[in-house]
Amino acid sequence: MSSSIDIAMNRRITVIGGGIAGLAAAHRLVELNGEKALGLEISLLEAAPRLGGSIATERVGDFLVETGPDSFITEKPWALRLCERLGLTARLVSTQAAYQKIYIVHRGGLEPLPEGFFLLAPTRLWPFIQTPLFSWRGKLRMACEIFLPRGDDGDESLGSFVRRRFGAEALERVAQPLVGGIYASDPDKLSLTATMPRFREMERARRSILWAMWSEQRKRARRREAGSGARWSLFVTLVGGMQEFVDALARRLPEGSIRLHAPVTKLARDERGRGWRVTTADHETLDSDAVILAAPAFGAGAMLSPIAAAAATELKNIPYASTATVSLAYRRGDFPHTLDSFGFVVPALERRKIMACTFSSLKYPGRAPDDHLLLRAFVGGSLQPELSNDDDATIESNVRAELASLLGVKARPLFARVFHHPNSMPQYHVGHDARIRRIENDLARFPDLALAGSAYHGVGISDCVRTGEEAAEKIVKQLQGTPR
């Protein structure tokens, strides 16, 4: 009787892309290999000179500067669970509770987001009544949401949904800047179903979004009273920055399995028609039993064009937005007023040259020395694409002018660091879920190929971890069921 196929498969798997999704995929392959003694040979190819994609952390003196994502969400559990398995739990840091406030730029000044206001709508009455962010007419329009009928079941833009349920003021003054901070997107193009299906489900189940949100708030309050509150805040990071996450994953991969400066120029079926031949820019060829494509969608599309034209076209048609971040260090005394929040977001109707600003050293501890502050401004996105393409000096000058206007800080920063992120934010336009289904249907004929990354089922760090791990599990399951 032959031995079990779970033992010593001796299969070669290539992961293309060394961002967080590719690293999570490779790490999960290592875990499964260890659990089941599969004999897998894993290679990870990254075009850039470093791993992590947009994630990177820099030390500038005693300041800790994030060049890209500064945290991940805990409501989606995959990144948190991965940190636990990596032994990073003791390194996790929650947001500082004393500063959990967000401001909205309104008519040239800063107004606090009303307590209990969640993305689209209020969950507490009195703070909503008191806020000057909305006119009385706008407040009345939002309150009328509770009487509105359900919409149809088709996909629609987030902008259309918010206008339909809550009116134009809710969209323009709060929903657009808050959502823009997550997706760097135009809400009139952004798919509600692909980005915030929770609100669609609320409408289907309860008809009124307000009523559904109020009910959820009461449930959360009861859980807190019962002492079953969450251990972590909504967002967490690592003591030494998000680079710790990247480094911990890289350390778990087999020695020699990571190849940097290795852009893939060709992906083809091998002579048997059931394996893969991966060719890099320096003409190295890797014969692989399976491939995980964790490159950006446009890069994956370019690689797949010769063998899966329909999927490749769809992948290349997923739009991306570019952004830039500017981190600036100041002395606390440079500000005429004490900063007391995580930062502020900027509605597009205010016509400013920044999308948002995070007070990094107030959001998380250990980001700046005592008596100093570290701020990070965000520029560009789909509504202002030209701004992220400016040179560093222009971007810094624009940001400093906006901070002087909004925060009154006129002093020259101790330092300013500009980071460009071209084509870094996939845009989930209306019809995105249907597009992903078409891609997956076309690629179903290649069960030894899997996609992972931010372009498919969520843009956050935790979403990327999930897609990477699911890709690894899919590939291992496929190989276990396929004889050599």
DAFENDA-V878464 format. One record per backbone hydrogen bond with DSSP energy under -1.0 kcal/mol. CO is the residue of the C=O (numbers start at 1). NH is the residue of the N-H. If there is no record, write none. Layout:
BEGIN
CO;NH
CO;NH
END
This chain:
BEGIN
4;7
11;41
12;289
12;290
13;43
14;292
15;45
16;294
18;52
19;23
20;24
21;25
22;26
23;27
24;28
25;29
26;30
27;31
28;32
29;33
30;34
31;35
32;36
33;37
37;8
38;9
38;10
41;13
43;15
44;259
45;17
46;262
48;261
52;55
56;67
58;65
60;63
63;60
65;58
72;236
77;81
78;82
79;83
80;84
81;85
82;86
83;88
84;87
88;91
89;92
91;239
93;237
96;99
97;100
99;101
101;342
102;113
103;345
104;111
106;109
109;106
111;104
114;117
116;123
118;120
118;121
121;118
125;129
126;130
127;131
135;139
136;140
137;141
138;142
139;143
140;144
142;145
143;146
144;147
145;148
156;192
157;161
158;162
159;163
160;164
161;165
162;166
162;167
167;171
168;172
169;173
170;174
170;175
171;176
174;178
175;179
176;180
177;181
179;182
179;183
180;184
184;382
186;189
186;190
187;159
189;430
190;158
191;195
192;196
196;199
197;201
198;202
199;203
200;204
201;205
202;206
203;207
206;208
208;212
209;213
210;214
211;215
212;216
213;217
214;218
215;219
216;220
217;221
218;222
219;223
220;224
221;225
222;226
223;228
224;227
234;74
236;72
237;93
238;241
241;244
242;246
243;247
244;248
245;249
246;250
247;251
250;253
254;257
257;44
259;46
263;281
266;279
268;277
270;273
275;270
276;288
277;268
278;286
279;265
279;266
280;283
284;280
286;278
288;276
290;14
291;450
292;16
293;452
296;300
297;301
298;302
299;303
300;304
301;305
304;307
304;308
308;312
309;313
310;314
311;315
312;316
313;317
315;318
319;427
321;424
321;425
322;381
323;421
324;379
325;419
326;377
327;417
328;375
329;414
330;373
331;334
332;335
342;359
343;103
344;357
345;105
347;350
348;351
355;346
356;378
357;344
358;360
358;376
359;362
359;363
360;364
363;96
367;64
369;372
371;332
373;330
374;361
375;328
376;358
377;326
378;355
379;324
384;387
387;390
391;395
392;396
393;397
394;398
395;399
396;400
397;401
398;402
399;403
400;404
401;405
402;406
403;407
415;329
417;327
419;325
421;323
425;321
427;429
428;191
429;432
431;435
432;436
433;437
434;438
435;439
436;440
437;441
438;442
439;443
443;446
446;449
448;291
450;293
460;464
461;465
462;466
463;467
464;468
465;469
466;470
467;471
468;472
469;473
470;474
471;475
472;476
473;477
474;478
475;479
476;480
477;481
479;482
END
